[in-house]
Amino acid sequence: MRAQIIAGDKGEVILPIIYTDNYLTVMSHESNTIVATYDAPTILDQATELRIDGYNLNAQSLPLGQAEKEMGSNPVFQAGNQ
């Protein structure tokens, strides 16, 4: 599974960005926390999303503002065979 924070209408990758881990394996019923650190002033005028994709996972994206409203500061995605 891979996690990315993207910005803008074209889904540009935000750089520089530091992840605690952005390629990981998560089995059914497991969870993992990923922390991303980036310079917010460079993206203030752009919509940002958390994108998760992987070998056996359909790509999923969730706007960061929406993720914070719905799930607090820890967006959660369900991984598994799809």
N, C-alpha and C positions, 0 to 999 in steps of 0.2 A: 504494500500500500504506500502511496506517496501523497504527501500534503504540500499544498502551495497556497500562498496568499497572492492573489492577482488583483490588478486594478484597471479601471477604465473599461470602455466599451469593447476593446479588442482583447481584453484578458491578458494584459502585459504583466510579466513577472516583476515583482517589486525587488529592486536591488539598491543597496546592499540589504540583506536580511540574514539573520542567524536563527536557525532552528535547533532545538535540543535534539531532534531527530526528525527527518522528513521521509525516510524510507524505512518501513518497519513491517513486521509480520504480526498480525492480530488474528488469533483463532476465534471460533465462535464462542460467545459469552465472555470474551476477554475485553479489556479496555486498556487504553494507553493515553497519556496526556502529552501533548506536544506544545511547547512554548515557542513562539516566534517573536523576535525582537527586530524592529525596523524603525526608521525615522519617519514618524507620522507627518511632519510638515511637507515632505516631498509628495504626499498623496492626498492632502486635505481636500482638494477639489475633485477627486475621483472616487467613484464607488469602489469599494473593496469587497472581495469574496474569498472565502476559504474553499478551495477545490481539493477533493479527495478522489484519487483514482487508483486502479491497481489491476493486477492480472485477472483476478476473478471477481472484480467489483466494477459495476457500472460507475462512470464518473458522476460525482455529485458536487454541487456548488451551493453555498449558502451565503448570502450577503452578511458581512460581519455585524452590521447594525442589527439585522434581523436575528442573527444567532444570539447576540447579547440579550435582546428583548425576550426571546423565546426560552433560552436555556441558561441565562446568567452569562458569565464570562467564559464558560466552557462549552463551546459547540460540540455536539455529539453526533457521530455518524455511525450507522449500523453496517458493519462489514459482514460479508458472507458470500456464499455462492449465489450468483444471480445470472 
